[in-house]
């Protein structure tokens, strides 16, 4: 075709415009240069309106980036490659643009030609700056929320402690109050204690979301024994028996795993069969898990009890914040404990599952990645 070269040239120019880029060539033997039409447009000029080989370009380079541009220009004139040089310009129309230049030395026989490409990356930079700004705002909100959680939890607990204390004093003084009044005091005490428990659990949940995750090698028996000691009064009251042996050493966040065991053991102690001493068994084995969104190899820690169990259809809902399967009048709690367990396992790049049957107890399985 007679016009094939011209069509090819026009196509290449059109592609450059679509891609927001321009190219240039420098023959190191003859100092001959070539600049594409769109390169001029990137700088805010029509083709041929500016001489790229003089200091004319410096007039539109952002003052803070002149040194960057001059260093790149000197490297180019010496026939060396430049990689990923970014600088700003201010076009004759007053628009600020972010440009990126790269070049590569091509050698063919005795000829050396430096090929370069300059791209307009203003939209990418704008998006990146916007993301960084949003991240800063988010970090500020997280810090403010953490301060708010701490202040609220402590400020709310103080009046609750006083309410509980004064009601206890009134009850100790054995005032000759009508039965209805004593019943009101009793209900106030229960409500205040429940509010105090809710605040404590919310504080624990917020702490489980923090990024202060320091993993250290720990035998799981250590945080488990700490949890058992923490719950010694409840275990003695309910005549509970807890069995465990040969738990592995894993890289974990110790205080979180301790809280994990406290919540799971408390759950088993709470939902036991009336008149039946709780029996809790903790075991561990390695297992490949190929179902669900996190297939892989895991240390699987199972916490099994002989409690009242639950219908399997409710298994996923157990880990939702504030979700309860049983009436709070019969079983105390806030509905946050298992949600905390889920968050702790997510912090360990693992997950937790629940299996139950009404009247036949429950099994909670903790999946710690082998690669952790």
Secondary structure by P-SEA (a helix, b strand, c coil): ccaaaaaaaaaaaaaaaaaccccccccccccbbbbcaaaaaaaccccccccccccccccccccccaaaaaaaaaaaaacccccccccccccccbbbbbbbbbbbbbbcccbbbbbbccccaaaaaaaaaaaaaaaaaaaaaaaaaaaaaaaaaaaaaaaaaaaaaaaaaaaaacccccaaaaaaaaaaaaaaaaaaaaaaaaaaaaaaaccccccccccaaaaaaaaaaaaaaaaaaabbbbbbccccccccaaaaaaaaaaaaaaaaaaaccccccbbbbbbbbbbbbcccccccccbbbbbbbcccccccccccccccccccccccccccccccaaaaaaaaaaaaccbbbbbbcccbbbbbbbbbbccc
